[in-house]
Structures are given as structure tokens and as C-alpha cells.
Amino acid sequence: MSHARTLVAAGLVVALGAGALATRHVWASDHQDSPDVELNPSMDMTDFYAFPGSAAGRIALVLNSWAFLTPAETPNTSFDPNLLYQFKIDNTGDAKEDLVMQVVFSGTGTNQTVSLYGPIAPPVVGAMGNTVTTGKPVLTGKVNTVLGSNTGIQLFAGARSDPFFIDLEQFFRILPDRKPVTGPLAQLPSAQSATSFRNPGIDFVKGHNVLSIVVELPASMLTASGNAKLGLWGTISR
């Protein structure tokens, strides 16, 4: 893979202990944050989440991409097989990844397959760390399928409802310089025409989807250094 571009998603710090997960620092969801990703939607990382897993001692990580997919577009939209999707984990407190989980895709459409590598030491550390490991994947299989074991690592990759809630049309009336460069919202007035959101709010994203990668695993696989505090973030790179 080349090192042409890396997009870094929202990051967070979580503390794990006594079977609980406590979030210390979160950055917000970020859909189509620049014309570059708007025109390259497969590289648009919209959300990054960490949740308590389905059982005590487990953690679920979620990386979403491809904002605002309509129901009509969803069945014909695939993860980009030319991109590397990564979950990055800092378990020593130095703001550098000590572990990565790498996700890659092959094929397109209903025949697309997903492979997960890791958690492993990163082949390359830092923003340009988009080199795929030469090891064997821990899980591989069809998209839209739950892969793995509920006591080990589980993986799902496929379309899910977009969790974002925003009156986007009104937002672009308040901040017109942020409106997209394509599509119907690009036709809104170029000058500010509103100063507040509507009440009640209108969920512009209702009915839209994202492509979601979900990994659930024992938290102990990420805290091998003994540090119960984790820094977590995601990247999509070409």
C-alpha cells in the first residue's frame, strides 16, 4: 500500500476495571468533514466508538465509514478493497499505538470478504503506519456475517443505521461555509440565513446508513502491558 493519505478518526481514552469501561475523553462524530472525503466517501470515517462488550471483561470497538448512505445506495456499496482500516491502541500512555487491529477487504458486493489481523504490534508506528502485516488473519469470512467466537474475538463488517442525529439542513443555514460541494444541500444559500436549530429538531440522517466494522474481544488482549487505561483511535489509509 502506498502512503498517499491517512485519515484519523475521533479518539478516546477509556479506563477498564472491575468489568466496567469508563470514558475519559471523547471527540465528536465527524461526517464529511472536508471536500476531500466528501468526494472520496469510502475514506470518510464518520465515527469511532468503544463500548463495554457483551460480557464482563470484554470490549467492543466500532469504526464507521461512508456517511449518509441511502437505503437505495446501501446494497450496492462496499468497503474499499484498496484501503486499510485500523483500530489503534495505546496501552502505555505515550499517545503512540502499541497494538493495532488491521482490517482489509477483498472483492465487492455480496461476494466481498473481510479479514482481521491482530491485535498485533504495529508494523509501522505513527500517522503513516499503513503497512499491512505479513502474518495470517485471525478471522476471515463474508461481510454482513458475525465471525469468530463470543469468548474470543468476534468481527462484523457491513451496513448499519447511521447513529448520527443532526438537523443538517439547518446546520448549513447557520454555518453555510461548511455545506457540501455536491448534492441538494450544496444548493442552500451561501449566506447565513438562520441562527439556531429548529424546534422540534429534524433528524436529517434518519433512514441513512454507514458501513460499520465492529470488533469485540477480551479487554485483556489490549491491556497486556498491565495498564488498565487505553487510548483508542482509528485510521483509514490508502
Summary of the structure (lengths in Angstrom):
residues: 238
radius of gyration: 18.4
end to end distance: 6.2
largest distance: 54.8
contacts: 713
relative contact order: 0.26
helix: 13%
strand: 39%
